[in-house]
Amino acid sequence: MATKRDRSYKGAEPDMVRARQSAFLAAYGEVGSVRAACEASKVGRSTVNDWIRYDAENFRAKFSVAKEIFRESLQDLAVDRVKHQKPNDNPVLLITLLNAHWSELYRRDGAAASNDVREMMAEWKRFVKNNNRKHKSVQEKEKMDEGDVAALNAINEVEKIMSRRRRADDNSDS
């Protein structure tokens, strides 16, 4: 019985395939995009698709690791931004990327959302409630230090996002 030929090698030696895969995976871990990783590593997208399809050199598992590396870099960026954010910083794009790449951790409606995320959201709500800063006047905001203003802006932004999500969820349930 003839077997389907593994096209992932296309005549290349396994060592060459592993080297090309390593270059692609390293690039993907940095950029998080198949297109950009293909450009950086000089590997064609169809070749990557073949590696996935035929699981050449255990590529699927290695690709999962590269995806994990990229999403952890997004999380590191998010933590850094929170630590250093300025009053007018807008975290929406970063939150959106985290939702896209790590939905089970960062989406409110994710069934597997971790307790850490829930605790963080509860802490932000307690901060708002305990300090009653949500409705402070402009004059009172000017008395707050930059860190408090940044925290308040982040909380307000998260509350807006959560409110939009709840409305979207309510509309989709209708």
One Martini backbone bead per residue (centre of mass of N, CA, C, O) as a GRO file, in nm:
protein
  174
    1MET     BB    1   0.094   0.038   0.025
    2ALA     BB    2   0.065   0.361  -0.036
    3THR     BB    3   0.204   0.653   0.080
    4LYS     BB    4   0.202   0.960   0.179
    5ARG     BB    5   0.397   1.212   0.115
    6ASP     BB    6   0.625   1.409   0.283
    7ARG     BB    7   0.633   1.755   0.198
    8SER     BB    8   0.803   1.908   0.424
    9TYR     BB    9   1.092   1.853   0.288
   10LYS     BB   10   1.144   1.885  -0.017
   11GLY     BB   11   1.448   1.738  -0.018
   12ALA     BB   12   1.537   1.792   0.260
   13GLU     BB   13   1.711   1.778   0.526
   14PRO     BB   14   1.641   1.744   0.853
   15ASP     BB   15   1.847   1.958   0.954
   16MET     BB   16   1.736   2.185   0.775
   17VAL     BB   17   1.452   2.185   0.882
   18ARG     BB   18   1.521   2.247   1.176
   19ALA     BB   19   1.660   2.517   1.119
   20ARG     BB   20   1.416   2.657   0.986
   21GLN     BB   21   1.224   2.619   1.222
   22SER     BB   22   1.390   2.772   1.432
   23ALA     BB   23   1.381   3.043   1.289
   24PHE     BB   24   1.076   3.073   1.283
   25LEU     BB   25   1.017   3.034   1.591
   26ALA     BB   26   1.186   3.270   1.690
   27ALA     BB   27   1.031   3.484   1.535
   28TYR     BB   28   0.749   3.427   1.648
   29GLY     BB   29   0.820   3.484   1.950
   30GLU     BB   30   0.858   3.794   1.877
   31VAL     BB   31   0.595   3.870   1.668
   32GLY     BB   32   0.319   3.680   1.638
   33SER     BB   33   0.356   3.621   1.316
   34VAL     BB   34   0.362   3.441   1.038
   35ARG     BB   35   0.438   3.647   0.827
   36ALA     BB   36   0.680   3.778   0.980
   37ALA     BB   37   0.835   3.512   1.031
   38CYS     BB   38   0.874   3.442   0.734
   39GLU     BB   39   1.035   3.690   0.657
   40ALA     BB   40   1.265   3.663   0.873
   41SER     BB   41   1.330   3.340   0.785
   42LYS     BB   42   1.277   3.264   0.483
   43VAL     BB   43   0.981   3.131   0.493
   44GLY     BB   44   0.725   2.977   0.368
   45ARG     BB   45   0.395   2.939   0.427
   46SER     BB   46   0.362   2.658   0.298
   47THR     BB   47   0.577   2.527   0.471
   48VAL     BB   48   0.440   2.570   0.741
   49ASN     BB   49   0.183   2.418   0.667
   50ASP     BB   50   0.330   2.148   0.624
   51TRP     BB   51   0.446   2.118   0.907
   52ILE     BB   52   0.172   2.102   1.035
   53ARG     BB   53   0.031   1.880   0.875
   54TYR     BB   54   0.297   1.666   0.915
   55ASP     BB   55   0.468   1.711   1.172
   56ALA     BB   56   0.751   1.808   1.133
   57GLU     BB   57   0.959   1.758   1.381
   58ASN     BB   58   0.737   1.839   1.590
   59PHE     BB   59   0.606   2.127   1.520
   60ARG     BB   60   0.347   2.176   1.683
   61ALA     BB   61   0.481   2.188   1.963
   62LYS     BB   62   0.681   2.417   1.894
   63PHE     BB   63   0.461   2.624   1.816
   64SER     BB   64   0.329   2.636   2.093
   65VAL     BB   65   0.575   2.754   2.235
   66ALA     BB   66   0.595   3.013   2.065
   67LYS     BB   67   0.318   3.119   2.149
   68GLU     BB   68   0.382   3.135   2.450
   69ILE     BB   69   0.610   3.336   2.430
   70PHE     BB   70   0.444   3.564   2.308
   71ARG     BB   71   0.220   3.589   2.528
   72GLU     BB   72   0.421   3.652   2.756
   73SER     BB   73   0.521   3.917   2.631
   74LEU     BB   74   0.249   4.057   2.657
   75GLN     BB   75   0.228   4.036   2.962
   76ASP     BB   76   0.484   4.190   3.026
   77LEU     BB   77   0.389   4.450   2.892
   78ALA     BB   78   0.141   4.496   3.067
   79VAL     BB   79   0.286   4.518   3.337
   80ASP     BB   80   0.472   4.751   3.258
   81ARG     BB   81   0.247   4.953   3.187
   82VAL     BB   82   0.115   4.961   3.464
   83LYS     BB   83   0.371   5.062   3.616
   84HIS     BB   84   0.420   5.316   3.373
   85GLN     BB   85   0.174   5.471   3.350
   86LYS     BB   86  -0.008   5.726   3.223
   87PRO     BB   87  -0.288   5.911   3.233
   88ASN     BB   88  -0.326   5.878   2.892
   89ASP     BB   89  -0.324   5.589   2.876
   90ASN     BB   90  -0.415   5.316   2.646
   91PRO     BB   91  -0.503   4.959   2.687
   92VAL     BB   92  -0.677   4.834   2.455
   93LEU     BB   93  -0.480   4.695   2.261
   94LEU     BB   94  -0.349   4.510   2.468
   95ILE     BB   95  -0.606   4.370   2.560
   96THR     BB   96  -0.678   4.258   2.282
   97LEU     BB   97  -0.423   4.083   2.249
   98LEU     BB   98  -0.469   3.914   2.499
   99ASN     BB   99  -0.741   3.802   2.414
  100ALA     BB  100  -0.636   3.662   2.150
  101HIS     BB  101  -0.376   3.494   2.291
  102TRP     BB  102  -0.534   3.469   2.608
  103SER     BB  103  -0.845   3.403   2.663
  104GLU     BB  104  -0.855   3.220   2.925
  105LEU     BB  105  -0.740   3.476   3.097
  106TYR     BB  106  -0.865   3.771   2.955
  107ARG     BB  107  -1.156   3.681   2.940
  108ARG     BB  108  -1.447   3.723   3.098
  109ASP     BB  109  -1.608   3.468   2.946
  110GLY     BB  110  -1.411   3.266   3.028
  111ALA     BB  111  -1.434   2.957   3.167
  112ALA     BB  112  -1.102   2.958   3.249
  113ALA     BB  113  -1.077   3.176   3.435
  114SER     BB  114  -0.881   3.299   3.660
  115ASN     BB  115  -0.852   3.393   3.987
  116ASP     BB  116  -0.651   3.623   3.945
  117VAL     BB  117  -0.830   3.797   3.765
  118ARG     BB  118  -1.066   3.822   3.956
  119GLU     BB  119  -0.903   3.950   4.185
  120MET     BB  120  -0.811   4.200   4.030
  121MET     BB  121  -1.093   4.311   3.972
  122ALA     BB  122  -1.180   4.329   4.270
  123GLU     BB  123  -0.957   4.524   4.354
  124TRP     BB  124  -1.039   4.758   4.169
  125LYS     BB  125  -1.322   4.792   4.290
  126ARG     BB  126  -1.225   4.852   4.577
  127PHE     BB  127  -1.066   5.102   4.510
  128VAL     BB  128  -1.302   5.267   4.413
  129LYS     BB  129  -1.485   5.243   4.660
  130ASN     BB  130  -1.286   5.329   4.894
  131ASN     BB  131  -1.198   5.612   4.732
  132ASN     BB  132  -1.406   5.750   4.550
  133ARG     BB  133  -1.274   5.821   4.237
  134LYS     BB  134  -1.472   5.811   3.998
  135HIS     BB  135  -1.615   6.118   4.095
  136LYS     BB  136  -1.397   6.313   4.070
  137SER     BB  137  -1.280   6.602   4.039
  138VAL     BB  138  -1.051   6.790   3.888
  139GLN     BB  139  -0.932   6.909   4.144
  140GLU     BB  140  -0.883   6.637   4.288
  141LYS     BB  141  -0.699   6.515   4.072
  142GLU     BB  142  -0.468   6.728   4.107
  143LYS     BB  143  -0.398   6.612   4.404
  144MET     BB  144  -0.308   6.372   4.276
  145ASP     BB  145  -0.099   6.152   4.196
  146GLU     BB  146   0.014   5.996   3.919
  147GLY     BB  147  -0.049   5.706   4.015
  148ASP     BB  148  -0.349   5.753   4.086
  149VAL     BB  149  -0.436   5.846   3.806
  150ALA     BB  150  -0.350   5.593   3.656
  151ALA     BB  151  -0.529   5.398   3.813
  152LEU     BB  152  -0.796   5.537   3.749
  153ASN     BB  153  -0.779   5.516   3.441
  154ALA     BB  154  -0.762   5.208   3.432
  155ILE     BB  155  -1.028   5.151   3.572
  156ASN     BB  156  -1.213   5.306   3.380
  157GLU     BB  157  -1.135   5.144   3.128
  158VAL     BB  158  -1.221   4.867   3.229
  159GLU     BB  159  -1.516   4.943   3.285
  160LYS     BB  160  -1.586   5.010   2.993
  161ILE     BB  161  -1.519   4.737   2.872
  162MET     BB  162  -1.707   4.570   3.051
  163SER     BB  163  -1.966   4.715   2.968
  164ARG     BB  164  -1.951   4.646   2.667
  165ARG     BB  165  -1.948   4.339   2.708
  166ARG     BB  166  -2.219   4.314   2.852
  167ARG     BB  167  -2.386   4.433   2.621
  168ALA     BB  168  -2.298   4.226   2.409
  169ASP     BB  169  -2.394   3.977   2.566
  170ASP     BB  170  -2.689   4.064   2.591
  171ASN     BB  171  -2.740   4.084   2.280
  172SER     BB  172  -2.658   3.780   2.216
  173ASP     BB  173  -2.892   3.653   2.405
  174SER     BB  174  -3.149   3.775   2.235
   0.00000   0.00000   0.00000
